[in-house]
């Protein structure tokens, strides 16, 4: 692997790294949920961790990463709105 001036390997974009950072933080949240005895939320965040790490190593274009992140946010917003409107007591 060739290191370029910015410290990244050739072919790596900033969004590759950002998805891995998102994976790191969702893993931290997952561990905290498990410690706090919230296993369902822990598993949900563990699944997101795997999703973000998987995407971080796909080496997609920056445009594709933005499309995927926009779709992720849209799905989260709709699901969270439905959950808070109809399932929370």
HELIX and SHEET records of a PDB file:
HELIX    1   1 UNK A   14  UNK A   35  1                                  22    
HELIX    2   2 UNK A   39  UNK A   56  1                                  18    
HELIX    3   3 UNK A   62  UNK A   82  1                                  21    
HELIX    4   4 UNK A   83  UNK A   87  3                                   5    
END                                                                             
